[in-house]
Amino acid sequence: AYANGFTLWHYTTPDAAAAVDTAGYFNSASEMLRVGDMILANVETEGTMKAGIFLVNANAGGAVDVADITGVGGTDTD
């Protein structure tokens, strides 16, 4: 839903965060993604899974770019 000017998406992939934040990774979704959208992501799901948020910072002419992942969670010391 396009509430408050952005959409919150969820995305899961075995790809590393560095691959996901490469310009063009989300080009196939360019018609759905808008600048300012946030993507809550689970990455590296076939290894040591990580979670975080990517911000869509560019989408022009079908070329999508997202900012580097902002990690969520922390060290589990128990």
Order of alpha helices (4+ residues) and beta strands (2+ residues): beta-alpha-beta-beta-beta-beta
